[in-house]
Amino acid sequence: GLSLTKQWYQRRVRESSIMVKHSSKPVSGRAWKQKKECKTSGIIADKAVKSSFEKKMQLKQQKQNCKELANQILSERSEKAEARRKQEETNKKRREENERKCEIVQTITNTKKLKKIKKKQLRTIETR
């Protein structure tokens, strides 16, 4: 075979023959791509407009005010929800107490009757 230097040289020649540039068509074959004017590192960027210290502090204060307002609204919402939950709980307790008051209760003094009662009836009996 050929020596490494010859192979390298031949490959180099082949690559250079492929890379011949034409003015009408780009090397990549992609005609829609435009040729770059210069590298991005060569472009000099304009200096950013600096804001004054007072403006920065003003913006900072506005952001802080917005956050405080948002936190206040959230806390009010959670307080309302908590109050509503407590009210529902008290209503439920009151309802249960009222139901117990209006129930007709019959005390069973003779426990032997319980043995004679059917299972369905036993299920309805509550102990208090």
Salt bridges, closest charged atoms under 4 A:
GLU82 OE2 - ARG85 NH2 2.51
GLU89 OE1 - ARG85 NH1 3.29
GLU103 OE1 - ARG128 NH2 2.61
GLU126 OE1 - ARG128 NH2 3.29
